[in-house]
Amino acid sequence: MLGIWLESGRIEVRRKLQLPERRAGEALVRVLRAGICNTDLELVKGYYPYRGVLGHEFVGVVEEGPAGLVGERVVGDINAACGDCTTCRSGRATHCPTRTVLGIVGRDGAFAEYLVLPEENLHRVPKEIDTDVATFVEPLAAALAIQQQVTIRPGDKVLLLGDGKLGQLIAQTLALTGCELLVVGRHPQKLALLSERGITTGTAEDVEAGAFDVAVECTGNAEGFALAHRSLRPRGTLVLKSTYAGKLALDASALVVDEIAVVGSRCGSFAPALRTLAAGRVEVEPLIQARFSLQDGLKAFAKARERHCLKVLLNIGEI
């Protein structure tokens, strides 16, 4: 099969990859659409020593698996856990010490014609959700995870740093809470997408020190982390939503003195994301800025690396 392969910091389109082997309890999925995200770009930079097919945001059709799913459009949780260890039994399967992660850790990903995932990881896509739109289920679930970890009330002052792909989704989901939201970014055209939805936007100069209850850091750089920390009142909450290719220096003493709660936030539940998309409560189509075939995968990655680019989709198959 055809796929985009990462090895030693180099990506290439390989035309003779082996079809993934379906083990007991797994389903074979023919990929229809996949999205390039910042984690994919960071993996190429060396964020984690992964070797294999990249990609974890996808929509596909089940080719082999349980009878009730064959022929259905699905999206899939990217963490494949063992289900038997203490961590899994305590409800923390996304932190299973032996888990594989689609296109990230030990499991070939979605930038190929086929993938395999445990049957329990798959979720049907409602008919009212377009295939392109459904590609956003995984990152939207990650955006909604913040509200599963941190209580955000109407009137809370919330700062979001970052106007990129994930930042756009986080902004829209935070706005649904009724909080006083300020989104800070460096790209006027990206901020304009949020302003058109009635979301307040600005630059770093608009951030008042000590004025916010919650700050969400989604820039992936040290400057963003420092600004997020500086913006918080004592006993505020700092949510880290970025992966960093390098090391991050921080003033640990200031975090202790101000009693700042630091929350790492990663993956989220797919069911709320599917309901949110089906209800039209967020808008993702304006974030799609380019589409490429799998054969043009290198061009797709080049486009995704452009500073002003939002979402790039790979058109891999059709229903």
C-alpha positions as CSV (number, residue, x, y, z in Angstrom):
1,M,0.0,0.0,0.0
2,L,0.9,3.7,-0.3
3,G,1.9,5.6,2.8
4,I,4.0,8.5,4.3
5,W,6.9,7.0,6.3
6,L,9.1,8.8,8.9
7,E,12.6,7.5,9.7
8,S,15.5,9.4,11.2
9,G,13.9,12.8,10.8
10,R,13.1,12.2,7.1
11,I,9.7,11.6,5.5
12,E,9.1,9.9,2.2
13,V,6.1,8.5,0.3
14,R,6.6,4.8,0.1
15,R,4.6,2.8,-2.5
16,K,5.1,-0.7,-1.4
17,L,4.4,-0.7,2.3
18,Q,2.9,-3.9,3.8
19,L,-0.7,-3.9,4.7
20,P,-1.1,-3.6,8.5
21,E,-1.6,-7.0,10.2
22,R,-5.0,-7.2,11.9
23,R,-4.8,-9.0,15.3
24,A,-7.6,-10.5,17.4
25,G,-9.9,-7.7,18.5
26,E,-8.7,-5.3,15.9
27,A,-10.4,-3.8,12.8
28,L,-8.9,-3.1,9.4
29,V,-9.9,0.4,8.3
30,R,-9.6,1.8,4.8
31,V,-8.6,5.5,5.3
32,L,-10.7,8.1,3.5
33,R,-9.3,11.3,4.9
34,A,-6.5,12.3,7.3
35,G,-5.3,15.6,8.7
36,I,-1.8,16.9,9.4
37,C,-1.4,18.4,12.8
38,N,1.4,20.0,14.8
39,T,2.3,16.7,16.5
40,D,3.2,15.2,13.1
41,L,5.4,18.2,12.3
42,E,7.1,17.9,15.7
43,L,7.7,14.2,15.3
44,V,9.6,15.0,12.1
45,K,11.7,17.5,14.1
46,G,12.5,14.9,16.7
47,Y,9.9,15.4,19.4
48,Y,9.8,11.6,19.9
49,P,12.0,8.9,18.2
50,Y,9.2,7.4,16.1
51,R,9.7,5.3,13.0
52,G,6.8,4.3,10.8
53,V,3.7,5.6,9.1
54,L,2.7,9.0,10.5
55,G,-0.8,10.4,11.1
56,H,-3.5,10.1,13.8
57,E,-6.4,12.3,12.7
58,F,-8.5,10.3,10.3
59,V,-11.9,9.1,9.0
60,G,-12.2,5.7,7.4
61,V,-14.4,2.8,6.5
62,V,-14.2,-0.5,8.3
63,E,-13.2,-3.3,5.8
64,E,-12.7,-6.1,8.3
65,G,-13.9,-6.4,11.8
66,P,-17.1,-6.9,13.8
67,A,-20.2,-7.4,11.5
68,G,-21.9,-4.3,12.9
69,L,-19.1,-2.0,11.9
70,V,-18.1,-3.3,8.5
71,G,-18.9,-0.7,5.8
72,E,-19.4,2.0,8.4
73,R,-17.5,5.4,8.5
74,V,-15.5,5.6,11.7
75,V,-13.0,7.7,13.6
76,G,-10.8,6.2,16.2
77,D,-9.2,6.9,19.6
78,I,-5.5,6.9,19.0
79,N,-4.4,5.2,22.2
80,A,-4.5,1.4,22.1
81,A,-4.2,0.2,25.7
82,C,-3.7,-3.3,27.1
83,G,-6.9,-3.2,29.2
84,D,-5.4,-5.4,31.9
85,C,-2.9,-3.4,33.8
86,T,-3.5,-1.4,37.0
87,T,-3.5,1.9,35.0
88,C,-6.2,0.6,32.6
89,R,-8.3,-0.9,35.3
90,S,-8.3,2.4,37.2
91,G,-9.8,4.2,34.2
92,R,-6.5,5.8,32.9
93,A,-6.1,3.8,29.7
94,T,-4.6,6.7,27.8
95,H,-1.7,6.4,30.1
96,C,-1.3,2.6,29.9
97,P,2.5,2.0,30.2
98,T,2.4,-0.5,27.3
99,R,0.0,1.3,25.0
100,T,0.7,2.0,21.4
101,V,-0.4,5.3,19.9
102,L,-1.5,5.6,16.3
103,G,1.2,7.2,14.2
104,I,3.1,8.3,17.3
105,V,4.3,5.3,19.4
106,G,4.7,1.8,18.2
107,R,1.7,1.7,15.8
108,D,1.6,2.7,12.1
109,G,-0.7,5.6,11.5
110,A,-3.3,7.1,9.2
111,F,-1.2,8.6,6.4
112,A,-1.6,5.4,4.5
113,E,-4.3,3.5,2.6
114,Y,-5.1,1.2,5.6
115,L,-4.6,1.2,9.3
116,V,-5.6,-1.1,12.2
117,L,-7.0,-0.2,15.6
118,P,-8.8,-2.1,18.4
119,E,-12.5,-2.4,17.7
120,E,-13.2,-0.7,21.0
121,N,-11.4,2.4,19.8
122,L,-13.7,3.0,16.8
123,H,-16.7,5.4,16.8
124,R,-19.3,5.6,14.1
125,V,-19.6,8.9,12.3
126,P,-23.2,10.2,12.2
127,K,-24.5,10.6,8.6
128,E,-25.0,14.4,9.2
129,I,-21.3,14.9,9.6
130,D,-19.3,15.4,6.4
131,T,-16.2,13.3,5.9
132,D,-13.9,16.3,5.8
133,V,-15.5,17.7,9.0
134,A,-15.2,14.3,10.7
135,T,-11.4,14.6,10.3
136,F,-11.5,17.1,13.1
137,V,-13.0,14.7,15.7
138,E,-9.6,13.8,17.3
139,P,-8.3,17.4,17.7
140,L,-11.8,18.6,18.8
141,A,-11.8,15.9,21.4
142,A,-8.5,17.2,22.6
143,A,-9.8,20.7,22.8
144,L,-12.9,19.6,24.8
145,A,-10.6,17.7,27.2
146,I,-9.7,21.0,28.8
147,Q,-13.3,21.4,30.1
148,Q,-13.2,17.8,31.4
149,Q,-10.1,18.6,33.5
150,V,-10.7,22.2,34.6
151,T,-14.0,23.8,35.7
152,I,-14.6,26.9,33.6
153,R,-17.6,29.0,34.6
154,P,-19.4,31.8,32.9
155,G,-17.6,35.0,33.7
156,D,-14.2,33.4,34.4
157,K,-11.4,35.3,32.8
158,V,-9.6,32.9,30.4
159,L,-6.6,33.5,28.2
160,L,-5.8,31.3,25.3
161,L,-2.3,31.7,23.7
162,G,-2.1,30.4,20.2
163,D,-4.2,30.9,17.0
164,G,-3.1,27.8,15.1
165,K,-5.0,24.6,14.2
166,L,-5.7,23.4,17.8
167,G,-6.0,26.9,19.2
168,Q,-8.8,27.6,16.8
169,L,-10.8,24.6,18.1
170,I,-10.0,25.4,21.7
171,A,-11.2,29.0,21.3
172,Q,-14.5,27.9,19.8
173,T,-15.1,25.3,22.6
174,L,-14.1,27.7,25.4
175,A,-16.4,30.3,24.0
176,L,-19.3,27.9,24.5
177,T,-18.8,28.1,28.3
178,G,-19.7,31.8,28.5
179,C,-16.3,32.7,30.0
180,E,-14.6,36.0,29.3
181,L,-12.2,34.8,26.7
182,L,-9.2,36.5,25.2
183,V,-7.3,34.8,22.4
184,V,-3.8,36.0,21.7
185,G,-1.9,35.2,18.6
186,R,0.6,36.5,16.0
187,H,-1.4,36.0,12.8
188,P,-4.0,38.6,12.0
189,Q,-5.8,36.4,9.4
190,K,-6.1,33.5,11.8
191,L,-7.4,35.8,14.6
192,A,-9.9,37.2,12.1
193,L,-11.5,33.8,11.9
194,L,-12.3,34.0,15.6
195,S,-13.2,37.7,15.6
196,E,-15.9,36.9,13.0
197,R,-17.4,34.5,15.5
198,G,-17.6,37.2,18.2
199,I,-14.5,36.0,20.1
200,T,-12.2,38.7,21.5
201,T,-8.7,38.6,20.1
202,G,-5.5,40.5,20.7
203,T,-1.7,40.5,21.0
204,A,0.7,39.9,23.8
205,E,0.5,43.6,24.7
206,D,-3.2,43.2,25.6
207,V,-2.5,40.7,28.3
208,E,-2.7,42.2,31.8
209,A,-0.4,40.5,34.4
210,G,-2.3,38.7,37.1
211,A,-5.7,39.2,35.6
212,F,-6.8,35.8,34.5
213,D,-8.2,32.8,36.3
214,V,-7.2,30.3,33.6
215,A,-4.5,30.4,30.9
216,V,-4.3,27.9,28.1
217,E,-0.9,27.6,26.5
218,C,-1.1,26.4,22.9
219,T,1.9,28.0,21.2
220,G,4.5,25.4,21.8
221,N,7.2,28.0,22.6
222,A,8.9,29.3,25.8
223,E,7.6,32.8,25.3
224,G,4.0,31.6,25.3
225,F,4.5,29.6,28.5
226,A,6.1,32.7,30.2
227,L,3.2,34.9,29.1
228,A,0.6,32.4,30.3
229,H,2.3,32.1,33.7
230,R,2.6,35.9,34.0
231,S,-1.1,36.4,33.2
232,L,-2.5,34.4,36.0
233,R,-3.8,35.5,39.4
234,P,-2.5,33.6,42.5
235,R,-4.1,30.2,42.6
236,G,-4.9,30.4,38.9
237,T,-4.7,27.4,36.5
238,L,-2.2,27.0,33.7
239,V,-3.2,24.4,31.1
240,L,-0.4,23.1,28.9
241,K,-1.8,22.0,25.5
242,S,1.4,22.0,23.5
243,T,4.2,19.5,22.8
244,Y,7.7,20.9,22.7
245,A,10.5,19.5,20.6
246,G,13.1,21.1,23.0
247,K,13.4,21.6,26.7
248,L,11.3,24.2,28.5
249,A,12.8,26.3,31.3
250,L,10.5,27.6,34.0
251,D,10.5,29.5,37.3
252,A,9.3,26.7,39.6
253,S,9.6,28.9,42.7
254,A,7.1,31.4,41.3
255,L,4.7,28.6,40.5
256,V,4.9,27.5,44.2
257,V,4.7,31.0,45.7
258,D,1.6,31.9,43.6
259,E,0.2,28.4,44.1
260,I,-0.4,28.0,40.4
261,A,-2.0,24.7,39.3
262,V,-0.3,23.3,36.2
263,V,-2.4,20.9,34.2
264,G,-1.1,18.9,31.3
265,S,-3.9,18.2,28.7
266,R,-3.6,15.7,25.9
267,C,-6.3,13.5,24.4
268,G,-10.1,13.7,25.0
269,S,-13.2,11.6,24.6
270,F,-14.6,11.2,21.1
271,A,-18.3,11.1,22.0
272,P,-18.6,14.8,23.1
273,A,-16.7,15.8,20.0
274,L,-19.0,13.9,17.7
275,R,-22.0,15.4,19.4
276,T,-20.6,18.9,19.1
277,L,-19.9,18.5,15.4
278,A,-23.3,16.9,14.7
279,A,-25.0,19.8,16.5
280,G,-23.0,22.4,14.5
281,R,-21.8,24.1,17.6
282,V,-18.3,24.6,16.2
283,E,-17.3,25.5,12.6
284,V,-14.3,23.7,11.1
285,E,-14.6,24.1,7.3
286,P,-12.9,27.5,7.3
287,L,-9.8,25.9,8.9
288,I,-9.2,23.7,5.9
289,Q,-6.7,25.5,3.7
290,A,-5.4,22.8,1.4
291,R,-6.0,19.3,0.2
292,F,-3.5,16.9,-1.3
293,S,-3.5,13.3,-2.5
294,L,-1.4,10.8,-0.6
295,Q,1.0,10.6,-3.5
296,D,1.7,14.4,-3.0
297,G,2.3,13.8,0.7
298,L,5.6,15.7,0.7
299,K,4.0,18.7,-0.8
300,A,1.2,18.5,1.8
301,F,3.8,18.5,4.6
302,A,5.6,21.5,3.0
303,K,2.3,23.4,2.9
304,A,1.5,22.4,6.6
305,R,4.8,23.9,7.7
306,E,4.0,27.3,6.2
307,R,3.7,29.9,9.0
308,H,0.2,31.0,8.1
309,C,-1.3,27.6,7.2
310,L,-4.1,26.0,9.3
311,K,-5.4,22.5,8.4
312,V,-4.1,20.4,5.5
313,L,-6.0,17.3,4.6
314,L,-4.9,14.3,2.7
315,N,-7.5,12.8,0.4
316,I,-6.7,9.1,0.6
317,G,-9.9,7.2,-0.5
318,E,-13.5,7.5,-1.4
319,I,-16.6,5.8,-0.1
